[in-house]
Amino acid sequence: MSDQEAMHVTLVKYESGLGVPGIMAPQISNSVEISAAPNGGQIVRQTFDNNRPGSKQTGELSANSAATVLNLVTQLTALPVTSKHGGPDVFGANTVVLVRQGKQVVWGYNPGAGCCAGPDAETEFTVSSDHKAQFAEIVSSIYQAGETAL
């Protein structure tokens, strides 16, 4: 993979709670997809109403905003993550995150989303309060960097 290949970040924000395990998915509030390369990038933000697509906004990222996103991705990929899908939302941010470079998944976090585990589910994977705070700050900063382009 070349260093010039875009990094793709997908953030899916859902309402508090993970739906009903095995029956009902959580309510998605919005998704943000950012493609960032050293020379700039693109963002697509989609809102949802009752899990149906609503409004959609697109924009171009400046080189500075793209560099910010790439730096945040580096910080994000340093956080611990379980290799298993599902389970409770250990970061507590109600956000699914997928980072890809080309077709290669670089880092991903996907809590149960109503499919595998309920709020009382046990987890073998835990994170520190520092990691929770870092995750929340990084995700918020990625959203903010993208907002500048909309």
C-alpha positions in Angstrom: 0.0 0.0 0.0 1.4 3.4 -0.8 1.5 6.2 1.7 -0.7 8.3 -0.7 -3.6 5.8 -0.6 -6.5 7.3 1.2 -7.5 6.3 4.7 -11.3 5.7 5.0 -12.9 6.3 8.4 -16.5 5.3 9.0 -18.3 6.4 12.2 -21.8 5.3 12.9 -23.5 7.0 15.9 -26.4 5.2 17.5 -28.8 6.1 20.3 -28.0 4.9 23.8 -28.7 1.2 24.2 -28.1 -1.6 21.8 -31.6 -2.5 20.8 -32.9 -5.9 21.7 -30.3 -8.6 21.4 -30.9 -10.8 18.4 -34.2 -9.1 17.6 -33.9 -5.3 17.1 -31.0 -3.2 15.9 -30.3 0.1 17.7 -31.6 3.4 16.4 -28.9 5.0 14.2 -28.7 8.7 14.4 -26.0 9.5 11.8 -23.1 8.2 9.9 -19.9 9.9 8.8 -17.6 8.6 6.1 -14.3 10.4 5.6 -11.7 9.6 3.0 -8.4 11.4 3.9 -5.1 11.6 2.0 -2.2 14.0 2.6 -3.5 16.4 -0.1 -7.1 16.5 1.1 -10.2 14.4 1.2 -14.0 14.0 1.2 -16.7 13.7 3.8 -20.2 12.3 3.6 -22.6 12.7 6.5 -25.9 10.9 6.5 -28.7 11.4 9.1 -31.2 8.7 9.9 -34.8 8.8 11.1 -36.2 5.5 12.4 -33.1 3.8 10.9 -34.1 5.2 7.4 -31.7 7.5 5.6 -32.5 11.2 5.9 -30.5 14.1 4.8 -27.1 13.7 3.3 -24.3 16.3 3.1 -21.0 16.0 1.3 -17.9 18.2 1.4 -14.2 18.4 0.5 -11.6 18.3 3.3 -8.7 20.7 3.1 -5.2 19.3 3.4 -5.1 20.6 7.0 -8.3 18.9 8.0 -7.2 15.7 6.2 -3.9 15.8 8.1 -5.8 16.2 11.3 -8.0 13.1 10.5 -4.9 11.1 9.6 -3.2 12.0 12.8 -6.3 11.1 14.8 -6.5 7.7 13.0 -2.9 7.0 14.1 -4.0 7.7 17.7 -7.1 5.7 17.4 -5.3 2.6 16.0 -3.1 2.7 19.1 -6.1 2.0 21.4 -6.8 -1.6 22.4 -9.7 -3.4 20.6 -11.1 -6.9 20.8 -10.9 -9.1 17.7 -14.5 -10.4 18.4 -17.5 -8.6 17.0 -20.4 -7.8 19.3 -20.4 -7.6 23.1 -21.1 -4.6 25.2 -20.0 -1.1 24.3 -16.9 -1.0 26.5 -15.9 2.5 25.2 -19.4 3.8 26.1 -19.5 6.2 23.1 -22.4 4.7 21.2 -20.3 4.7 18.1 -19.2 2.0 15.6 -15.8 2.8 14.0 -14.2 1.2 10.9 -10.8 2.4 9.6 -9.7 1.1 6.2 -6.8 1.7 3.9 -7.8 0.5 0.4 -9.7 -2.7 1.1 -7.6 -3.5 4.2 -9.3 -3.1 7.6 -6.8 -1.2 9.8 -8.9 -0.9 12.9 -12.5 -1.5 13.9 -14.8 -1.3 16.8 -18.3 -2.7 16.6 -20.2 -3.4 19.8 -23.1 -5.8 19.9 -25.5 -3.5 18.0 -28.4 -5.6 19.3 -27.2 -8.8 17.6 -25.0 -10.5 20.0 -25.3 -9.1 23.5 -27.5 -7.1 25.7 -26.6 -4.4 28.2 -26.1 -7.1 31.0 -23.7 -9.2 28.8 -20.4 -10.1 30.3 -17.3 -9.2 28.4 -13.8 -10.6 28.4 -12.5 -7.4 26.9 -12.1 -4.3 29.1 -10.6 -0.9 28.7 -9.3 1.6 31.2 -11.0 4.9 31.9 -8.1 6.6 30.1 -8.8 4.6 27.0 -12.5 5.4 27.2 -11.6 9.1 27.5 -9.1 8.9 24.6 -11.7 7.1 22.4 -14.4 9.7 23.1 -12.0 12.6 22.4 -10.6 11.1 19.2 -14.0 10.3 17.8 -15.3 13.7 18.7 -12.2 15.3 17.1 -12.7 13.3 13.9 -16.3 14.5 13.7 -15.1 18.1 14.2 -12.4 17.9 11.6 -15.0 16.6 9.1 -17.6 19.3 10.1 -15.3 22.0 8.8 -15.9 20.7 5.3 -19.7 20.7 5.5 
